[in-house]
Amino acid sequence: MRVEFYGNYRTITGGKTFEVESRQNLTVRDILQNVCVRFPALKDELFNEYGDLYAYIPVYVNGRNPRLMEAGLNTLLQTDDVLSLFSPISSGRLNVEVLTEKSE
């Protein structure tokens, strides 16, 4: 499983990608927490004081927004999945899907 970093996250992590040891039953949330253990400076960038991922953080699994999937951030990942993390500044646009859901 691979995590790809974009924008400011590349500066924080010192690279473009991070390989995660593949195990069964890992969720998007598990991987994000794993990344924060490896790169502690990301924790405050990604999560609020309650441990929730900020709504404005663009995150994708194989190009799809996991927030729009039935299990959300508890979506189970496969060993060959790619999780992409974009810093809000680098995405070039707001996370429209999340903003749309909040306004409904």
C-alpha angles and dihedrals in degrees: 000000000000135000117204121202126207135187117349091359090071089058092048094048097036093231150050100249143025123199114219120206104254115241132157122259097026115149132204087257091052092053093048090051090047090053090051091053089052093042107028093182088069095062096078090041094055109027135050124222090276093056094254121138110248110255092229094061109104108221126169137184111209088338095310127111106242091204087071093051120095095252095038112198088354090068110133115240131217123227092252097047123121120216113200121201118195123189108233092244095052096049092076092218141045120269092262095184093060094043091050092051092051093052095052 
